């Protein structure tokens, strides 16, 4: 093939126009603990800190990179393209610990990727000349460094490690087909033939231990997960619960085996990273276990809720019983439930809470043996906690295969039949209709699907009939499953490697025009990259290696569509937006097929093309018809019709390009065939989207108008969405107006011009010029104005001495300095909007209501935002793109928490009618592991105020008994313990005094290095706690009251095994 230059110049370093800089990369947990750190990471200067962190943490090779290399003189390979290996002779001269290192320069990664692809392309005769190979290499380097495109994660993990560094590693049982001989070969090592494919679909037979069976699938999955890939399978071949077995007896059912696979996937971390394995489980809707499968995750989530609630209640009640056993009571009657009133009450309360009797008796027996406390594990709803690890179904995405027959049965309120698997296979062999094992009302099953998705976001739906009507190789069998994210859909035991183009990079802001030629060129280059990746790859089984070699499916896609539309001032939810999406997808898809046809001319079509030529050309013609927006009756073999590109709303240059490329792809295909059965998908582009600094992924809209940019030195800085200023200019606003709108959303970052809280009003309340200057410096980085008005900015002495505020108030967690010095709640809110922004453009000065839709996001923006993109708009955008995609679109449509089950049914129904191949829905807060934040702190305060008022009313309706507690003094000689610890380097001594039964009755706190006033306050605090304990106030009440209070000293704790961080003493 001939490769032309577009971005680079012959004889010139493709990266010479870029400046590379060194940065520090750190990633921390929310609690501040360090996850990862690497110094002197070399990246292009224009890359964000987030892109830097992703490459440094995930994609750099962390070990085994030789410091000294030498070329391998391979016959027929140009010198510049020859592979490298460690120079062992020179390495031996170095100290052993200095011989190997890690990748730290992105240019190393760009080189190993581009070089490896070019090397294998040269070996596979993809280039007409060495100059074409060099052009290919240079263009890839330029696009990677400038974030025009990125391959899927397994390419970054694995590709080029052997070519660039000579890294091998033991064979993991992989296979590949030799591209010269066509013979199957067992891989001799892990990286000579890398595993670059992200997406796999694997078959499973109704066989327990043989090859291709149930247990064999778990082994094949493990090979994929280890190298960062994901896999999906349709489990419909497995027999249902109680289905008769040929040897007698009954089957244990599908679900028992799914739970084994789920546990296996959960034990393996994908690609050696901390992310969980990516796995898709799919089931046909006529399987006998379909009802249990649909509700699988619903029930498991309920188990998590039970574990969390039950463990916490059990812990509480068992410990109450233990305490009651040591209440003041004669020794002989201490454990007698009739004589010991406290024990009797604790036992009765435990039984009311359904605590098992044997546990209650066990605690009393332990108390008799001298135990004074019991440790009962408490679970929470955190995704990584043991509660979720205990239940099943949490390590896969679950989908169901829905046919047109079922959808029509729902519309017509008909019955739906389920079939034993063996009966269905036998009926197919005998060419008769199978006998059903159970009949359901289709709408009941439809309600179950919607309820389950509404409850816990699973299952998703894959529209089986639509998928197979667009199948390019139907003579090889049906498409029955997908990869984990539902974008790759093809035959079982095939694989797909992905890459995505960054759409925003092709938009020229100065000319306000999309660069179609650069887009076409990039599509060609990356189609060749993905095709070469098929040639060089290894696979986890013989069958996958064979079928992937024969059908050569590719997965080119794009990202940043939402940002591109906003840049042009076009609403996501608009006919113009839908048309542009359709045209851009068509250009990419049909250009990729044109390139595939060109490769078929040079190298021959894929093996299965001849057998499927008629059907594949029919699909290509349907793609073309959608580009020309023909009437429905002109489509071939479709029962659900696609959304074509509406010429009324599409820019002429994009429309003409889409139609031209469609005609060319069909013409070349009719002449030469195609090298690849599939060429495109729309992947989620999560991690690689961050590497390209995309604001949006796939076909998603933007999610926020104001974002927080990570700084190289740590911390975050508030920035406006970079698409907003160009969008405002595009729809007619001048610079001054744009500036005011931006400040309204992002904030002014200063007190100058603020109505209430400003330099003058602060001076009147005692602020000095120096203090105001400190505030001004802090404002640009704070999320709320109150974060700048605190002792960390102003200093404790200033607040006490200058403003006259008690130190006791300063250290309260709810201390609000602005409120304390006399500003009202409304004045503070107004100042906050002015200084820190509203986070939305709704209500901005100058902005017309007619332009609001341009800036609509997936979610409501800021506290004042009310607008967000409706679910139907997401579905229509997917429908605009789907007719020009070989596979499908990976996308989850987000619903607000208030969405109903009917909303879910409507969304799934609309998805089918508009020709989508798959869809998944998510309701905010539907997963227990996601905290629901729909109630603000102000709302909670209002509810509490209402509760207090109601309590006051109820007081008048009841007779109140006030019990005066009698002080229970400690014995003169008492036990206790002393704990020494350091909080952020400052020594703290905590001593206790205990009653004979072990209960704490007093505490002492010493901090010798602090001033006399502070020590006196601590002493008074300890005395007040001690008096409370001696008057019967439970220690838990004090803990609940003071936990998470914030004041200095605070920070890292040393000296205690269980407490590692403290927010205060």
N, C-alpha and C positions, 0 to 999 in steps of 0.2 A: 504494500500500500504506500501511497504517497502521503506524507504528513506535511502540511503547510504551517508556516509560522504566523502567529497572530499577535502574541504578546511579547515575543522575544526577537532578538536580532542575531543572525549567524555570527559566530566568532566572539560574542560578547557574553560575559557572565550573566545568566538570567536573574541573579539576585543582586547585581551591582547597584541597582537603583534603590535598594532597601538598606536602612541602617539597622544593625543588630545591636541589642543592649543586654546587659546582665541584670537579672532580677532575682530576688529571693521569693521562693514559693513556700507558703505555709497554708495548711488547712487545719482548722480547729473544730472541735466539737462545740455544741452550744454552751457547755459548761466551761469552755476556755482551755480544756486539755488539748494537747497537740496531737494531731493525727499523722501529719506528714510535714517534713521540712526539707528543702533542698536549696542551697545557696548557689549563686552564680549560674543561674539558668539563662541560657542565651536564646533570645527570641527576637523577631522583628519588632521594631520600636512601636509600630502602630497596633500591635496585639494588646488586648486588654489583659488585666491581671488574671481574670477568670480563665481565659484561653491559656495563659501561661501555666496556671495551676493544673488544668486538665492534662496538658501534655506532660508536665513534669511528674504528676502523680500517677497517671494512668498509662501513658504511651511511651515514655522513655524506658529503654531496657535498663533495669536497675543493677545488673551484675553480669559478669562474664564477658565484658567488652574488652578485648586485648588493647593494651596501650600502644603496641607496635604491630603493624600489619605488613603483609607482603602479598603481591598479586599472584594468582594462580594462572600460569600460562596455559590457557585452554585453547586448543586449536580451533580456528575459524571465528574466534570472538575478538572484536577490536580491543586494542590495549586498554583504552579508557573504560571499557565495559567489562573487563575481566573481573571475576569474583576475587575476594580477598580472604586471607586466613591469618591466624596469629603467626607472627615471626618468632617462633620458639627459640631460635638461636640467640636473638637479641633479648628476648624476654628473660632467658635464663641468667642474663647478666644483672637483672634488676632484683631487688629484694622481693621475696615471694608475695608480700602484701601489696606491692606496687605494680604487679604485672597486669592486673585486670581492674577495670573501673566500670562506671555507668555512663550512659548517654546523658549529656547535659546541654547540648547545643541542638536546637531544632534543625539546623542544617544537616546534622548527622542523620536525623530521622527522614527528612525530605530526600536525602541522597539514597538511603537504603531502600526507601519505597520506590522512588522513580527509577533508580538503577536496577533494582530487581525486576520490575515490570519490563523495562527495556531489554534487559538480558534475556528473559524468557521469550519476549517478543521476537528478538533476533534469532534465537534458537528455533522458534516456531515459524520462521519465514514470514513474519507479518510486515516487514519493511522492504521497500524496493531497493534501498541503498543505505549506506552507513549514515549519510546526511539526514535521511528520514528518521533513522533511529535517534540521532543526536537531537534533532528537532523535537521529537517525541519526549525525550528526557528533559530538555530545557523547558518546554511548555508545561510539563507536569510540575517541575520545580517552582516555576513562577506562580502557577495557580495554587499550589499548596501554601507557599509562603504568603501570598496575597489573599488567601482565604476565599478564593473563587469556588473551591470544591474540596471535598474530603471523602475518603473511603470509610467503610464501616470499621468498627473498633478492632475486629480480629486482624485486619490488615495492619493496623498500627502495632498490635501486639506481636505479630508473628512474621510478617513479610520482610524479607531482606536480611534477617538475622544471620542466615547462612551465607548469603551472597556478599554481604558487607563485612562480616566479622568471622566467618567460618564456624559459627556456633552450630552444634548439631543436637546433642541430647538423645537419650535412648528412644527407640521406636515405641510408639504407643498403640500399635496394632492398626495403623492406617494403611490405606491402599490408594493407588493412582493408576490411571491408564497411560501408558507410554505414548506420547503424541506421534512418535515416528512409526512404531510397530503396531499400535492399537492393542497391545497386550496388557493384561492386568498385572501389576507389580506390587509387591508388599514393600512399604516404605522402610528404608534402612535406618532412618533417624527421624527426629521430630521436625527439623526445619529446612532441610534441602528442598523438599516440597512442603511449603507452609500450609497451614489451614486458614485461608483468608475468608472463607464463607461464614457469614453471620447467621444465615437462615437455612434451616433444614426441615424437611417433612419426612417422617419415617413411618413405615408400615408396621403393623403388628398383627400377627396371626393368632388364632385361638388355640395356642399351643403353649404349654407351661415352660418347658426347658430347652426345646430345640432351637436351632438358628432361625431367626425371624419371629420367634415367639415372645411371650410376655417377659420372662426374666432376661432374655437376650436384649430386649429394648432398653432395660435399665443400664446395661453395660455400654451400649451404643450411645445412650444419652450422656453417660459419664464422660466419654471421650470428647464429646462436643462441649460440655460445660467447662471442662478443664481448660480449653483453649479459647474461651470467651464467646462461644456460639450458642444459639438457641435452637430449640426443636419443637415441632408439633406433630401430633398423631391423632388419627381418628380411631377411637376405641370401639367402634360399633360392631366389629367382628367378634368381640368377646361376649360370651353367653350371659344372659340375665340371671338374676337371683331365682333359684329353684327351677331353672331350666333343666330338663332331663339330660343326663349324660349318656353317651353311647355304651359305656361299660356298666351302666346302672348307677343309681344315686342321682343327686341333684347338684347343680352348680352353686358355688358360693356367691356368684354374681360379679358383675363388673366393678362395683364400688370397692370391694375388698382388695382388688388389684390396683385400683387407682390410688388407694391410700398407701400402698407399698411404694409406688412410683413417686408419690408426693413426698414421702419421707426420704427417699433416695435423692431427689432433687434438692431438698432442703439441706442435705448434708454436704453438698458440693458447692463451692463458691465459684462463680463464673469467671474464667480467665485468671484465676489466682487472685482475684480482687475481693473486696468485701461485698460486692453486690450478689444477690441471690441468683441462682440458675434461672434462665429464661425458658419457660415451658408452656406449651399450649395443649390443652386437652379438648378434643372435639367429639361430639356424639350426635348420631342421627336421631331425628325426632320420633322415629318409630321403634326405638330400642325399648325393651321391656322395663329397663331401669331408669327411663328418662325422667320420671317424676322425682325420684330420689336424687338423681344427678342435678336437676335444675335447682333443687333446694339444698344441695350439699353445703355450699358456703353459708347459706342463711342459718342452717342448723349449727354449723361450726362456730359462727359468730355468736350465736346464742350461748354456746358452751363457754366461750371466752367471757361473756358477760356473767355467766354463772360462776365461773372460776374466780373472777375478780371480786364480785359481790360476796360470794360464799367464803372465800379465803379471808377477806378482811373482817367479815362478821364472825367467823369462827375464831380468828385470832383474838378479836375483842372479847368475846364471851368466855373463851377458855382462860384467858388471862384474868378476867374478872372473877371467875370461879377460884383460880389459884390465889388471888389476893384475899378473897373472902375466907379462904381456909386459914389465913394468917391474921384475920381480924381479931380484935380484942375479945377473947373468949377463953373460958377455962380450957386447959389442955385436953381434958378428957372429951369435951363436947365440940372441940374445934372442927372435927370432920363429920359431925352429926347434922344432917340436913334439917332435922326437926328442931334441934336445940340451937343451932347457929343460924340466926335469922338472915344475916348477910349472905351466907352460903345458900340458904333456901331460896332467897330472892334471885341470886345469880344463876342458880340452876333452873329456876322457873323461866327466867328471861332467856336463857340459852335454849330451853325447849321450845319456847315461843318462836325463836328464830330458827327452829328446825335443826339445831346442832345435834348430831347423832348421840344417842345415849351412851354408847361405848366410849366415845371421846370424853364425854362429861365424867364418866366414872374413871377413865384413865388419868385425867388431871387430878382428881381427888386422891387417887392412889399414889401418884407422883408426889403430891403434897405431903402425904403420910410418910414418904421416904425421904423427905427433907428438901425436895425441889421447891424453889421459890418463884420460878418463872418458867414459861414454856415458849419455845420458839415454833411458831406455826407459819410456814411461808405465805407471804401475801403477794398476790399477783396484781398487775395493772394492765391497762389496755395499750401499752406501748408495743409497737410492731415487733420490736426485738426482745420483748420480755418472754418469760417462760410460758405465759398463758397461750400466746399464739403458737409458740413452738410445740405445745402439747397437743393442739387440735390438728386436724388434717385439712387438706385442700388449700393451704396458704401459699404453695410454691408453684402455682400454675395459673394461667389465665384459662377460664373455661368458656367454651362456646358451643352453640348448638347449630346443626345444619338444618335449615328450614327450606322446604320446597315450595314451589308455586301451588302445588296441590294443597298443602297445609294452609297457606295464606288465603286461598280461595275458600277453604273449609271454614276458616274463621269468619270471613265476610258473609258466607251463606249459612252460618251457624249449623254446620254439619258435624258428624262424628269423625273421629280419628282413631285408626287402628294401630296397635303395637304387635310386634311379631317376635316369636322365638327366633334366634339367629340361625339355628340349624334348619328350621322349617323354611325360612326365607331363602337360604342357599339351595335347599332341595327343590323348592318351587321354581327357582330360577333355572336350575338344571333341567327340570321337567317341563319348563315353559308353561307354567300355570300360575294362577293367583294364589299367594300364600294364605294359610288360615291364621286368623288373628288369635293372639293369646289374651288380649284385653282391648276393650273399646272405651275411648274417652270422648267427651265433648270437646271439640277443637278449641272452643272459646275458654273452657276451663283451663286447658293447658296453656293457652295464650295469657290468661290472667296470672297463672303461676310464673310464667317467664317474666312478665312485667313486674310482678310483686318481688321476685327474687332480685332482679336488676335494681329496682328501687331500694331494696333493703340493703344490698351489699355490693352492688356494681357488677355482679356476675349472675347469669351468663351473658356474653355477647351473642350476637346473631350473625351467622354467615348464610347468605342466600344462595343455596345450592344450585337452584335452577339457573339463576342469572349467571353465576360463576361459570357453569358449564356451557351456556350458550355463547360465551366469549372464549371458549377453550380452543387453543390453536392445534392441539393434538388429541382430539377425542377418540381416535382409533386406538390409542394406547391405553384407554381407560378413563374413568371419570376423575375429576379433581374432587378429592374427598376431605382435604384438610389444609391447614395453613401453618406458617411459622408462628412464634409466640405473639407477634404483634398484628397478625392478620393481614399483612401487606403482600407476602409471598404466597401465592396459591398456584400449585401445579401438581404434577403426579407424585404419588408416594415415592419415597426414597430418591429424592432429588434435593439439590441445594442451590442457593442463590447468594451471590455476594453483592453488597450494596455500595452505592456512592451517591452523594447528593451535591447539587449545585446551589450556590448561594445567590438567589435571584437579585438581591439588592446590588450586588457587585456589577451587574450588567445594566444598571440604570444610571444614565449620565445626568447628574443633577444640574449641570450647567446648561446642557441642551434640552433637559427635561424629556429625554427620550430613552427607550429601552434599546440596547445594542443587540439587535437580532443576530447579526453576523458573529459577534463574539459568543453569543449563546449557542448558536449552531456549531461553531468550532469546538467549544468546550464539550458539547454533547458528543461530538465525534471522538475526541480524545479520550473521554472517560468511558465511552462504549468500548473502545479498543482496550483500555486498561482492564475493564471487567472481563472482557473476552480472554485476554491473556491470563488473567487470574484463574480462569477455568483450566487452562492448559497446565499451569504450574502447580495446581492445588493437590492436596491429599485429602482423603475422605475416611470417615470412621467405619465404613463397611464396603465390601466388594460391590454390592448392588448399588449403593449410592454413588460410588466412584464410576460405575459403568453408566448409569442413567444420567448423571450430571455431565459426563463426557459426551453422551449421545445427544442430549437436548440443549445443553449449554445455556441455561436460563440466566439472565442478568437482571439487576435491580437498580437501574439509574433512577434518581428522583431529584427533588428540589426542596429547598427550605426558604423561609423568610418571605413567603407570599404576603402575609398580613402587613409586614413593614413596607413592602413594595407598594401595596395599594395605598397605605396611609401617606407615603412619600409623594404620591401623585394626587393626593387630595380626593381619593375615591373611597367611599364607604365600603367596608367589607360586605355589609348586607345591602347590596345593590345589584341591579342588572348589569351595570358596567363592570363591577367587581367579578361577578360570575363569568361574564364573557371573557374578560382578560385572563382569568384563571384557566378557562377552557382553552384559549388560544396558546398560552404559554405551555400548558401540558401537551397540547397537540404538536407544537414545534419540537419540543424535546423528544416526545415519543416517536414521531414519524422520522425525525432526523436520526434517531438511534436505529430505527429499522432500515433506513437508507444506508447507514454505515454497516449494519449487519449484512445487507445485500451486497455491498461492495466487498466485504470480507468473504462472503460466499463465492463471489466471482473469482477471488484470488485463491481461496483455500477449500472450497466446496461447501454446500449447505450442511446443516446439522443432520445427523444420521437418520432421524425420524421424519425429515421433511418430505421425502418422496411419498411416503405412506400417508401423510397428512396434508399434502399440498393443497388439495381442494378446500379443505376446511380452514386451513390457515389463511389462504387468500380471501376466503369469505369474511373472516374476522378483520383482515386488513381493509377490505372494502367497507365494512361497517364503521371502522375507525374513520375512514375518509368521508363517509356519508355524514357522520356526526360533525366533522369539520365544515362540511358544506350545508349543514342544518337541513337535511332533506326531510320530506314528510315521512311519517312512521311506516307507511305501506311500502316504502322503498328499501327498508332494512331486510336483510336475509336471516331467517331462522331465529328471530327474536320474539319473545312473548311479552317481555317488559322492555319498553323503549327508552333509549338514553336521552339526555339533555344535550342538544347540539349547541354550537357556538352561534349566538344570536348576532347577525351582522349589524343590526340596528344599534347595538350597544358596544360593539368591539372596535377598537382603533384600527383603521384600515391597514396600517403596516403589519400589525400582529395577525389580523385576519388573513391578509394575502399570504403572509409567510406560512401560516398554519395550513392553508389550502395548497400552497405550492409544495410544501414538504410532504403532505399527505399524498398528493399525486405522484411525486417522485418516489416515495417509499413503495407504493403499489407497483409503479412501472418497473422499478429495479427488481422488486421481488418476483414479479411475473417473469422477468428475464433470467435472473440468476438464482432465485430462491433466497433463503435467509440462513445466516450462520447460527442464529439463536432463536429458540422457540418463543422466548419472552425477552423483553428488553427493559421494562420499566415497572416501578412500584413507587408509592409515596410512603416512605418510612418515617418513623417518629423523629429521627435525627436529634435525639436527646443530647448525647455526649458530643458527637461530632458537630452539632449545631453550636455548642459552646466554643469548640475549637475555632469555628468560623466566625465567632462573635455575632451569631444570628440573634436578633431580638425575638423572632418567632420560629416555630418549628413546622415543617411540612406545610400543610394548608391551613394552619391555625392562624387566628387573628392575634393581635397584640394583647397582652394581659394587663398592662399598666401604663399610665401616662407619665408617671414619675418613678424613677428607679434609683437604686443605690449602687453606685459603682465602687468596686473593691479597689483600694489603693495598694500600690506596690509595697509601701512601708507598713501596711496593716490598717485596719479601720475601713470605713465606707464614706462615700461622698454622694450627696444627693444631686442627681442630674435629671434634666428633662428628657423624655423619650426623644431620641435624635431624629425621629421622623416628623415630629410636630412642627418645628419651624419651617422646613421646606413645604410641608402640607399647607400651613397657613398662608405662606407666600403664594402657593399654587392656586388657592381659592380666592386670592385678591387682597390680602391684608398687607399693609406697609410695615416697615421695620419697627416703628414706634409702637404700633398696635400689637405686633407679634411679641415685642418685648414685654408689654403689659400683660398679655395673655399668659406668656410663659411664667412671669413672676407670680401671677395669680395661682397657677398650678404648683410651681416649685417653691415659691416664696421669694422674698427679697433678700433674705439672708442678712438683714441689718435692721436696726431700730429706727434708722433715719426715715422719716415719713410716716411712721406708725402712729395711729391716732391716740392711743391711750398709753401704751408702754413705750416711752421714748426717753432720750437723754434728759429733757427738761423735767418730765414727770419723775424720773428716777432721782435726779439731783434734789428735787423737792422733798424726796423721802430719805435723803441722806447719802446717796451714792456719790462717790468721787469720780473724777475723770479717769483715774487709773482703773477703778472697778468697772466703769462702763466700757473702757477699752478691752478689758478681759472678756466681758460679755460679748462684745462685737466679734472678737476673734473666735469665740466658740460657736456662734450662731450658724455659720454655713454648714457645720457638720452634724447638727442636732436634728432629731426627728420631731421633737416637741420643744417648744420654747422653754418649758420648765426645766429641761435638761441642762440649760445654760445657767440657770439661776440656782446654784447650789454651792455647798462649801468647797467642792472640788475645783470650781471655777474661781470663786471669790475668796476662799479661805475662811476658816472658822472664826478667826479673830475679828475679821471685818464684819461678819454677820452679827457677832455678839457685841463687840465694842461700838461699831459705827451705827448699826441698825437697831441695836438694843433688843435682840431676840434671845430668849433663854436657850442655853445649850441643849437642854432637855428636848426642846421642840425640834432643833436642828437634826437630831439623830433619829427622829421618828421616821418610819418608812413612808408615811403618807404626808411628810412635810412639804408644803408648797410655799416657797418664799414669796412669790408674787401675791398670793392670797394673804399671806401673813402681814405684808406691808400695806395692805389696804385695797388692792385691785379686786374688782368684782369678777365673778365667774364669766360674765358676758364680755367684760373688758379683756380678760386673759384669752378667751376664745377668739376674739377679734384680732388681738395681737398675734396669736398663734397662726391664724390664717394669713396675716400679712407677712410675718417673718418666715414661717416654715411652709406656707402654702396649703392649698386645699386638697392637693393630690388629684384634682380633677379640673376639667375646663368648663364644666357646667356652671353657668353664672359668671363666667369671665367677662371683663369689660370688652366691648367692641364685638365680641363673638356672636354671630347671628345663629339663631336656632336652626336655621336650614343647614348649617355646617356641623352641627353636633354629631350626626351619624358618621362623619369622616373619622371621628376620634373615639368612636365606641370600641370598647374592649370586651374580652371574654367575660370579665367580671366587672362589678361596680367599682368605680375608682374613688378612693377617699371616703370620708364620712358623709360628704354632701352629695356624692354621686348617686344617681338613681338609674342611669341607663346602662344596659349591657346588651350584647348581641344575643338575640333569641335563638333557640335550638333549631328552628326551621331554617335559619340562615346558614348555620353550620352544615346542615344536610344539603341544602341547595348548592353550597360551595363544593361539597364533595361530589354532588351529582354533576356539576360542571366539569370536574376533573376526571371522573371515572371512565367516560367513554374513550379516553386516550391513555389508559394505563393497562399494561399487560396483566398485572396482578390486581391489587386493591389498594386501599388507602388506610394506613394505620392512624386512627383518630378516635379519641374518646370525647363525646359531647358532654360538657358539664352543665348540670342543672342546679338551680338554687335549692336550698334545703326544703323550701316550701312546695317544691314540685310534687305533683300527684302521680299515682300509678297510671291514671288515664293519660297524663302527659307522656309517660314512657311508652304506652301502647301506641299513641299517636305518632311518636317519633320513629318507632320501629316500622310502623305501617307506611309512613311517608318515605322512609329509607328504601323500602322494597319497591314502592310505586315509582320512585325516581331512578331506579336502576342501580343502586349501590350494591356492592358485593358483600360488604360487611359493615357492621357498626357496633359500637359499645357506648353505653350511657353511664354517667356517674352523677349521683346526687350528693351535693355538698354535705358532709357530715354523716353519710350513710355507713361509712366504715368506723368501727369502734376505735381503730388506731388513729383516726383523724379527729382531733379535737374540734368541736363545733363552736365557732366564735360568733354566732349570730346575735348573742346578747352582749352588749357592751357593759363596761364597768358602771357607767351612769345608769343603765337599765337595772343592774343588780342593786345599786344603791337605792333606786326608786322602789324596787320590790321590797327591800329591807325596811325602808321607811313605812311602806304600806303595812308590812307585817307588824312593825312596832305599834302603829296606830290600832290595828286589829287586836293586838295583845292588850292594849290599854282598855279597849272596849270590853274584852272578855274578863278583865280584872273586876269590873263592876258587876259582872254576872255571877261571880264565884265568891265563896268565902275563902280568904287567903290565910293560911297558917304560916307564921314566920318562926322558923326554928333558929335559936341562937346556939351556935356551936360552942362547946366547952373546949378550952385549950388542953391538949394532951401533951404534957411536958416530957422531954427526953430524960432518960436515967442519967445520973451524974457521970457514970462510967459507960461509955457507949462505943460501939464499933463504927467504922466508916472506911473510906478509902481516899487516897490522894491521887489526882491525875495531873501530870505535868504535860503541857503541850505548847507548841509555838504556832501562833497565828500570824502569817506573813512576817515571820522572824521575831515576833514579840512574845516573850515567855508569859504563860498564864498557868496559875496553880488553882485547881478546883478541889476543894475538900468537902466531904460529906459527914454528917452525923446520922446514925441509924437507930431505930428502935430495935428491941430484941428480936422482932420477927423479920428484920431486914428492910422494913420500910424506911425511906429517907425522911428525916425530920428537920434537917437544917443543911444549909450550904454556906461555904466561904469561898470568896474569889479574891485572889491576890495577883496584882500586876505591879511589881516593885518599881519598874522603870517609868511608870506613868506619874503625872503630877499628883499633888496632895488632893486637889479638888476631885480629880477623876477617881482616885482611890476611894475617897469618901463616898462618892456616888455609888460605886460598885459595892461598897460595904453596906450602904443603906438598901440597895437593891437586894442583896443577899439576905439581909435581916427581914425585909418584907416578904420575900419568898419563904423564908424559914417560918415566920409567924403564920403565913397562910397554910403551909403544910401541917403545922401543929394544930391548926383549927379545922383540919379535915378537907381543905381544898386539894383535889387530886393533882398529882404532879403533871398529868396529861393536860390539864387545863392551862397550867403555866406554859407548858411546851407549845400548845396550840396558839397561845396569845403572843408569844415572843418569837416563834420560829420565823425565819426569813426577814427579820428586822435588819436594816442595813445601817451600819456606822463603822467607823474605823476603831480598832484594827480589824481588817477582814482579809480573806485570801486563802492561800494554801495552808493546810494544817499538817503539822508533823507531830508525831508522838502518840497518835491514836490509830489503831488498825482499821477502824470502821469509818471515821470521819476524815475526809480528805480536803474539803473546802468548807469555809465558814463565812457567812455574810456579816457576822458581828460576833462579839464575845457571847 
